């Protein structure tokens, strides 16, 4: 989530994007709530919210725990999702967390949360079918044709794309990785293109991170854009629980990222008062100062080195692997990977693991940075072992005693916290489903009202946080045609 340090951008000038991309923009802001609540959007969201195994609100299931909490910067711009039986596959789970930034960052994050999994599933299905067809064609040609020219002509566009994966990867990883890698690449590309064309969300200076994964059996494929992070809790040779970072924080400080941005005429440098935070800037303007090298949206920087191409990785899970944590930088700014693993592992119940982690991060913010505004936090904990009643930890006897005491408290607090989400399997399923519908409807109402609020003022620009995703918004310099149009409008009045 971004905030602004300068007085100039807290009170946008007449030439800034938030206040004056012409009168047409002001008018479009007024129309947005209506278009946002169109029957098509409402039906689409209602269908999504009713899909079994799709969790996006605070709560838990047998295999996952989710929790998000608004910080002190304004609207919560973080989003999260767990989708069990993903793609109608009983052994497959999709997980993701999304950290929005900019005036419409909360809308971008929720849009990507809702649409990216659908696009990934669709491309995955197409790629699987293409692989089957190509395999059959290849077998038939091998039997009936020996011509080298004919064999060469059978190479399709999909096969050419597959060549870019690399020979080494193809030898190391199973077929599921090759198929999912291509699906991730296509889904992320289409998602970013759709955001650019979206009429209801201005993504010029707004965007989101995305750290996503697909777990199918013991195969784990991760697609990452931005500086949200995924880690794995696993056992080492001494049977101690350790943290393994699964993703790289894709920030401008990385040499390869900085080189790409500079080749595209973008600038990378840190400010004097925060020398450790490299930022991306426009060629001839000291804005927006984005603290990441890849993101969805942020089209003001897409011609200057910012990309939405995901970094994709693969891991084969083993019996020693216990759980995965995906979280936004509100967690990682104040807690180390090992601290996160220990907090989740010491949780007395899986259903409260994500919530305990967020609460620990909030306490860490207040103690480490008392003068800073607490950032939004979103966490997804995915548990890997099949025995849901056995939550093995590396805790000492003392921590076990603390767990017993806290469990008693959880017995009082948990029902209220979990029933809010409507995603927990309970005896009264009808009550749970009804609660989920109410939560989803409430979220839709909040989103609709946010369109009006953003048009008036972006509350995240008020105040200073420890590390701001965005520093300033690029000024809109009106062209001669815009000035002429504005003059004619004044004369009519």
C-alpha positions, 0 to 999 in steps of 0.5 A, a space after each residue: 500500500 502506498 502513501 505520499 511524503 510530500 505536501 504537494 501530492 497530499 493536496 493534488 494540484 489542478 494538473 494532477 491525475 487525481 484531480 484534473 485529467 479533464 472534466 471528463 474524468 470527474 464525470 467518469 468518477 461519478 458514474 463509476 459506482 453505477 457501472 461497478 454495480 451493473 448486473 453483469 458485475 454483480 452476477 459475476 461476483 455472486 457466482 464467484 462467491 458461491 464456488 465451493 472451496 473458494 475462500 477470500 475472507 478471514 477464516 479457515 478450512 481444513 488445509 488453510 488459514 486466512 487473515 487480513 487486517 487494515 493498517 493505519 493508512 486508510 482503506 485496506 489495499 491487501 487481498 487474498 485467496 485460497 481455492 481448493 479443488 482448483 480447476 476441478 482437480 481434487 488434489 489441487 489448491 491455488 493460493 495468492 496474496 495481493 498488495 495494492 498501492 496507489 489511489 485505486 490499489 485496493 480495487 486493482 488487488 481485488 480485481 486481480 484476486 478475482 480474475 487471475 485464478 480464472 485466467 490461469 485455470 483456463 490457460 492451464 486447461 487449454 495447454 493440457 489439451 494442446 499437449 495431448 493433441 501434440 503428443 498424439 500428432 507426434 506419435 502418428 507422424 513418427 509412425 507414418 512419416 520419416 520426412 525431416 521437412 514434414 517433422 519440422 513443419 509440425 512445430 506449432 506456436 505453442 511448441 515454439 513458446 515451450 522452447 523458451 523454457 530451456 532445455 535444462 528446465 525441461 530435464 529437471 522438472 516434471 511435465 506439470 511444471 512446463 504446462 503451468 509455467 506457460 499458463 502462468 505467463 499467459 494468465 499474467 500477461 492477459 490480466 495486465 492487459 485487461 487492467 489497462 483496458 478496464 473502464 472502471 479502474 484507473 490503473 495509471 498510477 495504481 497497481 498490485 503485487 501478486 505472489 501466487 502458487 498452485 499445489 498439485 499433489 507434491 508439485 508446487 509451482 509459484 508465480 511472483 510479481 512484486 515484493 510480497 513473499 512466500 516461505 516454506 516451513 520444513 525440517 532440517 537434518 536435526 528435525 528442527 523447523 526452519 524457514 526456506 524462502 520460496 520467492 525473491 522480493 522483486 525490487 529495483 535494488 536487484 542488479 538485473 531489475 535495475 539494468 532492465 529499467 535503466 535500459 528502458 530509460 527509467 531511473 532507479 535511485 534511493 532518497 537521502 532519508 531512506 538510502 536502503 530503498 531503491 525506487 523507480 522514477 520516470 525519465 524526466 519527473 521525480 515521480 512516482 518513486 515505486 518501490 518494486 520492479 514488477 507489478 500489475 498496473 502502474 501503466 505510467 511506468 510500463 514504458 520505462 522498465 516496469 513489467 508484470 512478467 512473473 518469476 516462476 519457480 518449482 519445488 517438489 514437496 517432501 514429508 519434511 515440509 509442513 506449511 507454506 506462508 504467503 504474506 504481503 510486506 506488512 508482515 515481512 517489514 517487521 518479522 523475519 522468515 524464521 519468526 514467521 515460521 515459529 509464530 505459525 508453528 506455535 499456534 494452538 490451532 490451525 484455524 487461528 494461525 494466520 490471525 496470530 501472525 497478523 497480530 504479532 506483526 502489528 505488535 512488532 510495528 508498534 514496538 519497532 516503529 512507534 512513529 510510523 503508520 502500521 501497514 495493511 497485512 494479509 496472510 495465507 497459511 497452507 498446511 501440507 500434511 494430511 493429518 489435520 489433527 496433528 500440528 507438529 511443531 518444534 516448540 519447547 515444553 514451555 511453549 506447549 504450556 502457553 499453547 494450552 492456556 491460549 487454547 482456552 481463550 481461543 475456545 471463546 474467541 474462535 467461533 465469532 472470528 471464524 463465523 465472520 468468514 463463512 468459510 469454515 466447515 461447521 455442523 450448521 452448513 446453512 448458517 455458514 453459507 448465509 454468513 458468507 453471502 452476507 460478508 460478500 455482499 458487504 464487501 461489494 457495498 464497501 467497494 462501491 462506496 470506495 469509488 466515491 471516496 477515492 474520487 474525493 480524496 485518497 486517504 492513504 496519501 495522508 501520513 507517513 509510513 516506514 517504507 512507502 510503496 509510492 512517493 508521489 503521483 505524476 503530474 498531468 500536463 494538459 496538452 493544447 487540445 485539453 486547454 482549448 476544450 476546457 476553455 470552451 466548457 467555461 464559455 458554455 457555462 
